[in-house]
Amino acid sequence: MNEEQFFHDLLQDFPQLESLHAEHVEFYEEFLSHVFLADVVRWAVSLFSEVGQGSGEEVIGLRLINFIEGAYVRGDCEVRELIRVSFVENLPYSDQEGFRICEHLTGNLCRIFAER
C-alpha cells in the first residue's frame, strides 16, 4: 500500500474525515500528508477525551486504530514512516487529555509508542 492508497482507503473507511480533509486542502491549498495525519490524530484523540468508554465515538476511534495498524503492516516504507512520525508521535502523553486512546494501541503501534 502506498501513501495515495492509504489516504484513499482512510477517507473511504471514515467518511467522518471528509470535512476535515476539505478544510485541510482549502487552508493549505494542497494536500500535506504529514499535516493531515496529525489532524486525524487530534480528531481521534478527541473521540476518547470527550466521551465515555464504549460510546459510538470511541468505537470509531478503535476502528481507526485498527485501520492504522493494518496500514502499517501492509504499507510501504513511506506509509510506515508517515504513521510513525505523524500518527504515533502526535499521540498524547500520560498527563494529557485523551491519553486513553493509547491504552488501545496494539502490535506495531504499541511498540512504536513505547519507543518514543
Secondary structure, DSSP 4 states (H G I P E B T S, - for coil): --HHHHHHHHHHH-GGGHHHHHHHHHHHSS--HHHHHHHHHHHHHHHHHSS-TT-HHHHHHHHHHHHHHHHHHHS-HHHHHHIIIIIGGGSPPTTSTTGGGGGG--HHHHHHHHH-
